[in-house]
Amino acid sequence: MLLKNDSDTALIDRLQKAAFEYFLDHANPDNGLIADTSQPGSPCSIAATGFGLSAYAAGVERHWISRTDAAGRALSTLRFFAQSPQSRDRDATGYKGLYYHFLDMRTGARAWRSELSLIDSAILIAGMLTAAAYFEENDPVEAEIRSLAAMLYARANWAWAADGQGALWLAWKPRSGFLPYHWTCYSEAHILYVLALASPSFPIGKESYDAFTRHFDWMTVDDRPFLYAGPLFTHLFSQAWIDFRGIRDAPMRQKQTDYFENTCRAISVQRAYAIRNPGRFAGYGPNLWGLTACDGPLRPRRLYDGRRQDFSGYAARGAPLGPDDGTVAPWAPLASVAHAPEAAISATRNIIAAYPGVLENGQFVGSFNPSIPSKTSEGWLNSRIIGLDQGLLVMMIENHRSGLFWRRMREHPVMARGLKVAGFSDGWL
């Protein structure tokens, strides 16, 4: 139970520990795969597995898991991916060293006819490299973690997924080939491009990164440049691993800012939007914000004030340009704690106090909408716990508390190499 008189440190510790426990409770101990959600029968999400591989380091540092147990879990995951089938077969685990978005939790076979996902593969491999960076002791288990992580990273054929214009394709399917979309425009894809640029075996060229940045959408907020992306997660995901403080690529040098500062600005934009509350949704204000990609209600419904609102389920909600239907991710403010600690903690306290149902066994549920009439203050509630949300919380809280992941990945040659090829300089580089 979270108490009103908890100190900020105690509050953060409880919520981070609860988020970490997702990766103990929803893992297959035989192969290390992590479930996408807490819902029974959920398949593995390879991105949630990548977050889990990273989260183990925080668990060891916080004494929530022994180093031996954490290393054993990481090794089980890496062994599974090293031995899993790679082919064009539609039931394989992956192809060209990349992996299908969702896998069967028991067999590791492709699930839900999902796509071979570049961004989810990148997050998985970022987790592998994080495990290798953290488990650095000279014993057989940790040595094997490092060896397998290096092999799996080298096997990923990023160059295969770059089109003739340089940009990376979004994803691939065995029957239809590449989906007709590319990783262009500002998004969560920084981690993807950095890993692909630094590959020892199948690197992409600088022109691919230039294609990614060429279509950035800049706005002006409070007389300062702001690189726009509406959903909050797009600003945060890559920054779980990459410390962008003080380092700049060409677009950021031109605008005299950096991606860390831009994320601080995105948080400010979200809070300002919630204060304005143009949609007149329940609860919005300086301590209730967090528009991001998440599940929402289905079908049109009446709101608490009688208005009719259209809903379409899952959407990449964002501010200030929308879409916005009153659905908020209760975990999103706390995931922003490394960038805006006071605003993040204040909003987290308010959300927990006003909407206690957003916590399930101490873990944040995926989303809620207090504008929909209900017997409880939460209104509509998505009660599933989402692995991606929990992993981002563990990592960003730890970056706020100790800088663990930023520090370890600053020291990793892959990150420095990829960032330099992309054109980053200054700061810790």
N, C-alpha and C positions, 0 to 999 in steps of 0.2 A: 504493500500500500504506500502511496506517495503522500506524504504529510505536508500541510501548508507551511509548517515551520522548518521543513528541510532546508538546509543551506543549498546554495546553487551547486556546490560541488557534490553534495549528497544526492541531489535530484538528478544531476547529469550522470553520476555513477550508476544509480539505479536503472535509469533508462538505457544507458549504454550496455549494462550487463544483461538486461532483459533482451535487448536487440541481439547481442552476441549469442544468447542461448538458442535463438532460432537455428543457428548453424550446428548446434548439437542435437536439437530435437527433430530436425527435418532433413537429416542426412542419412544416406544409406551407408552403414559402416563397412559394407563389403566392397564398395567401389568409390566411396567418397562423393557421390553425386548429391546435390542439394536440390530440394524441391522448390518449384517456382512459388508456391503459396502453401499456406497451412491447410488448405482444403484437402480432405482425404482423396487419394487417387491422383493428386497433382503430379505432372511430369517434372522431370529435372529441367531447370533453367540453367544453361551454361553460364550466363552472366551472374546469376545468383551463386553459382559454384565458384566463379572467379572472385566474387566478393567474400565468400566463405574462406577461400584460400588466403586471402589478405587478412581477414578478421582474426584468424588464429593467432597472428602475432600480437594483436591487442589483447586477446584473451590470456596469453602467456604473461605479458607485461603486467596485466591487472590481477594475475593470480586466480583467474577463473577457470583455468585449465592448465594441466602440467605441460611442460615443454615436450616431454616424451609422448603424451597423448596427442598434442597438437601436431607434432612432426609425423606421428603415425597416420593421422587422418590425412594430412597433406600428401604423404607418400602414397597412400591408397588411391587418392584422386589422380595423381600423376601417373601411377602405374596403369590405372584404367585407361586413361587417354593414350598412353604410349602403346597399349596393346589393342585398342579398339579398332574396328574395321574402318578403313579409309578407302572409299571407292565411289563409283557413280551409282552403285546400287541404292535404290530409294530407301532401304532400311538400314543403311550403314550409319555409323556415328558421325562421319564427316567425309570430307574430300579435299584434296590439295592441302592438307594440314589445317584446314578450317573445320568448323563444326556446325551441326544443325542447332537451331535456336532451342528446341525442346527435345529431350531424350527420355526414353522409358527409364524410370528410376531403377529398375532391376537389371534390365539387359543392356541399357545404353543405346538401344536402337532409336532411330529417328521417330519422333512422336508427332501426332497431329498434322502430318504432312507439312511440317514446318520448313522454313527456308534455311539454307546455309547462310548464316548471318555474319557479316563482317564485323559489325560493332560488338555483337555479343561474343564472337570469337576473340576480339581484341580485349574485352573485359576479362574473359577467362584466362587469356595468356598473361595479361597484366597481373592477375592473381597468382599465376604460376611464378612469374618473375619476382613478385613480392615475397612469396614463400622462399624462393632461392636466396633472396637478399637477406632475409631474416634468419633462416636456419643455416648458419655459417660455421657451425662447430665441426670439428674434425672427427666425426664418428660416421659409421656406415650409413645410417638412416639419413642424416642430414646431407652427407655427400651425395647420396643417390637422388635426393630432392633436387639438388643443384644440377646434377648431370641430366636428369630427365627434363627439368625445366628448360635447360639450354637446348636440348634436342628438339623438344616440342616447339619452341620458339623458332628455331632454325628451319623446321619443317613447314611452317606456315607460308604458303605461296601467295603473298600479297600481290605480287606483280601480275599474276594470272587474272586478278580481279580489277586491274586498272584498264580503262578503255582507251581508245585512241586519242582522246583529248586530255588524258592524264588523270582525271578524277576517278576515284574508286567507285565501283558499282555498289549498290546498296546490299544486294543479296543474290543468291542463285538457287535454282531448283533443278533437280536431275532431269526432268522431262522438258521444261520450257527454257532452261538456261537462265541468264541473268535477268533480274527484274528490271524494268525500264526506268530506273531511278538511280541517281548518283549521290554520293556524299559531297554535296556542294552546299554552300550557305552555312552560316554559323550554327553549330549544333554540338552534341555531345561527342563528336567524332575526333576531337583532338588526340585522345589516347590511341585511336585507330591509326591516324596518320603518323604519329610519332613512332609507334612500333613498326609500322610498315616502312618508314624511311630508314630505320636503323637496322633492318633485317640483315643478318650476315649471309643469307642464301638467296632470298628473293626480294630485294628491296625495290620500292617504287622510286621514281625520280622526283626531284624538287618541283617539277611542273605539275605533279599531282597535288601537292600541297598548295601551290599557287592557284590551281583550279578550285580547290576548297575555299580559299579566302577571297577569290575574285568577286563573288556575289554576296559579300557581307552586306547586311542591311543596317546602316548607321542612322541613329536618331540623335537629337539634342535634348538633353534633360538637365534642367538647371544650368543652362549655358555651357554644358560639358558634353563631350561626345559619349554616346552610349551605343554599343553594339547589341542590336536587338535580338532576343529570342524570348518568346513569351513564357513557355513553361519553365519553372524554376530548375527542374532536374537537368535541363540542357546546360545550364551554367555550372552545375555542381559535379556531374559524374566524373569527368576527366580530372577535376581538381581533387578528387579523392587520392589520386596518385601523383599528380604533377603540381609542384609548388611554382605557381606562376608569379609570385611576388617579385617584382623588380626586373623580370626578364621580358623581352619584347621581340616580336617578329616585325616584319615590315609594316603591316597594317597598324599595329600598335605604336610603333615608332612614329608613324605619320600622324597619328592622333594624340601622341604624347600621353598614353595611358598604358595599362597592361590588363591581362585577363582577370587577375585577382581583383583589381580595382573595378573592373567592369562588372564583376559578379556582385561586389558590394553595391554598385549602382542599381543592379537588377533587383536586389533585395529592397532598396529604398523605393524603387518604382512600384514594387508589389505593395509595400506598406502605404505609399501615397494613394495608390489606386483603391486599396481597401478602405482608406479613410474617406475618399470621395464617394465610394460605393455607388457608382452610376446605375447599377442594376437594382439597388435597394434590397439587397439580400440580407437575411438575418445574420446578426453577429459581426459583420465585417467592421473592421476598424484597425487601429494601430497594433492591436494584439490578437487579431484574427486575420491571417493572410496565409498564403501557401497554395497558389494556383499552379498546377503542374499536370503532367500526364497521369491520369488515374481513371478508375472506374467511376461511373456516375449512374443516376437513376435512368430507367428506360421509360419510354412513352411520355407524352405530354401529361402534366399534372398541375393541380392547383397548389399554390404556395400558401404560406401561413396568412398572408394578407388578402387572399382571394384571387390574386392574379394567376393567369394560366402561363405556364412555362414549358417550352419544348426541351426534351431531354433525349440524348442519343447514346447513353451508356459510356463506353470508354472514349475519352477525348484528350487531346493535348491542350488542356486549359492553360491560359496564360494572361498576363497583364503587360501593358494596358490595352492591347488590341483584341483581347479575347482569344478563343471563346470563353465565356463565363456564364455559368448557370447556377451559381451559388454553392457548387461542390468544391470542397477544400480538402487538401491532404494534411492531416493533423501532424504528421511527422516532418513536413517540409520546413517549418521554421527552425526546429532543432537541428536539421541537417545543414542549416546556414550558420551554425554557431561559430565556425572558424572564421567567418567573414564579418559577422555582425553579432557578437556575443550578447550584448545587452538586449537588442531587439529580439533575438532568438529565444533567450531565456524568458523574457517577459511574456512573449506570445505563448510559449510552451506552458508556462504556469497558468495563464488565462484559459487556454484550451482544456487543460486537465481539470481545472476547477469548474468551468462552465459546462463542459461536455465529457463527463467522466467515462461514458461508454466508449470513447475512442481508444481506451486502453483495454486490452484483453491479456490478462496475465502479465501486465506490465509492459506489453508491446503495443505499439501504435497499429491500429487497423489502417487499411489502405486509404479510405476517404469517408467523408460524411457530408451531409447537406442539411444544415439546420433550418433552411427555409421551407422544408416540406413538413406539413403537419404530422405530428406523431405524439405518442404518449410520453416520449422522452425528449430531452433538450437536443439530442443529436439529430433528430429528424430522420432522414434516410441515412442508413449506415451500411457501408461495405465492411462486413465483419472479418473478411479474410486478412490474414497477415501476409505481407508480400516480401519475399526474400530480398529483392533489390532494395526496397526501402530500409530493411533492417541492416543490410550490408553498408549502405551509404551512411546510415546513422553511426554505426560502429566506427567507420573510418574517419568521418568528418569530426565526430566528437573527439576521437583520439588525436587528430591533427590539431584541434583546439587545445587539448590538454597537454600534449607532449610533443607534437610535431612528428610523431613516430613514422608515419608513412611518407610524409614529405621528405624527411631526413634520409630515410633508407633509400628512397628512389632517387634523390639527388645524388647519392653516392653510387648508384647503379649505372654502369657505362652505357647501357642501352638507352636510357632516358636522355642522358646528356648528348649522346650521338644523334638520336632522332631529332631533338630540339635544335641542335646546331645545324643539321642538314635543312631543317625547315626555315632557318634564318634567324633563330632566336639568339640573342646575345645579352650582355650586361648581367647585373645581379650575381647570383650564385654560379652562373655559367662562366 
